[in-house]
Amino acid sequence: AQKITQTQPGMFVQEKEAVTLDCTYDTSDPSYGLFWYKQPSSGEMIFLIYQGSYDQQNATEGRYSLNFQKARKSANLVISASQLGDSAMYFCAMRDGSGGSYIPTFGRGTSLIVHP
Amino acid sequence: DTGVSQDPRHKITKRGQNVTFRCDPISEHNRLYWYRQTLGQGPEFLTYFQNEAQLEKSRLLSDRFSAERPKGSFSTLEIQRTEQGDSAMYLCASSFAGIAGNTIYFGEGSWLTVV
């Protein structure tokens, strides 16, 4: 079963506007972590933000925030004030204790294009 | 630079040849992961180590693939008798311990093209 679902293959946003990238997850483990990564065309995976399942507040890192809705099993990434350099693939990932291994599982990604 | 480093960054090889990739994790990290990524897909788990012990292997890791982490520091991923289907980016990542909250950090990846 797919653990991470990213339903938006591609998104477009105008520079300086905010954009939300969707991510839903599936786990029965009460302890888990959710991550977002950015992958520019050069290939490296850049860590953006982390949310723990027990965290009471939504995580924020600069222009990135994670809209964590636990009951809906949703962990959407919000990028405020988009910049041209934000154009990249964005991957949602989850690590839970299934099988005791805590191996991160990734979604298929969303391509974000920021246009002037 | 104290991030995860991978070498080589790019490798073109002929079908049937063997290739080896190296990964140097962040020094204090005891977990090391290998992932494979093909075009249009997210990273897919291959294997991981805790210190020098290889604790889990994906079914994607056929018997042509072998990974080692001999002293619990750097790791190598070898692909024997390469096939065109092995063309992908091979990503290495590291983290500390095994709790859910510890972030994994990736290297820049090693692109493999099998011709």
Boltz contact constraints between the chains, C-beta under 6 A:
constraints:
  - contact:
      token1: [A, 31]
      token2: [B, 100]
      max_distance: 6.0
  - contact:
      token1: [A, 32]
      token2: [B, 100]
      max_distance: 6.0
  - contact:
      token1: [A, 33]
      token2: [B, 100]
      max_distance: 6.0
  - contact:
      token1: [A, 33]
      token2: [B, 101]
      max_distance: 6.0
  - contact:
      token1: [A, 43]
      token2: [B, 109]
      max_distance: 6.0
  - contact:
      token1: [A, 44]
      token2: [B, 108]
      max_distance: 6.0
  - contact:
      token1: [A, 45]
      token2: [B, 106]
      max_distance: 6.0
  - contact:
      token1: [A, 47]
      token2: [B, 103]
      max_distance: 6.0
  - contact:
      token1: [A, 50]
      token2: [B, 103]
      max_distance: 6.0
  - contact:
      token1: [A, 52]
      token2: [B, 101]
      max_distance: 6.0
  - contact:
      token1: [A, 91]
      token2: [B, 42]
      max_distance: 6.0
  - contact:
      token1: [A, 95]
      token2: [B, 100]
      max_distance: 6.0
  - contact:
      token1: [A, 101]
      token2: [B, 56]
      max_distance: 6.0
  - contact:
      token1: [A, 102]
      token2: [B, 98]
      max_distance: 6.0
  - contact:
      token1: [A, 102]
      token2: [B, 100]
      max_distance: 6.0
  - contact:
      token1: [A, 103]
      token2: [B, 45]
      max_distance: 6.0
  - contact:
      token1: [A, 104]
      token2: [B, 104]
      max_distance: 6.0
  - contact:
      token1: [A, 106]
      token2: [B, 42]
      max_distance: 6.0
  - contact:
      token1: [A, 106]
      token2: [B, 43]
      max_distance: 6.0
  - contact:
      token1: [A, 107]
      token2: [B, 42]
      max_distance: 6.0
  - contact:
      token1: [A, 108]
      token2: [B, 42]
      max_distance: 6.0
  - contact:
      token1: [A, 109]
      token2: [B, 42]
      max_distance: 6.0
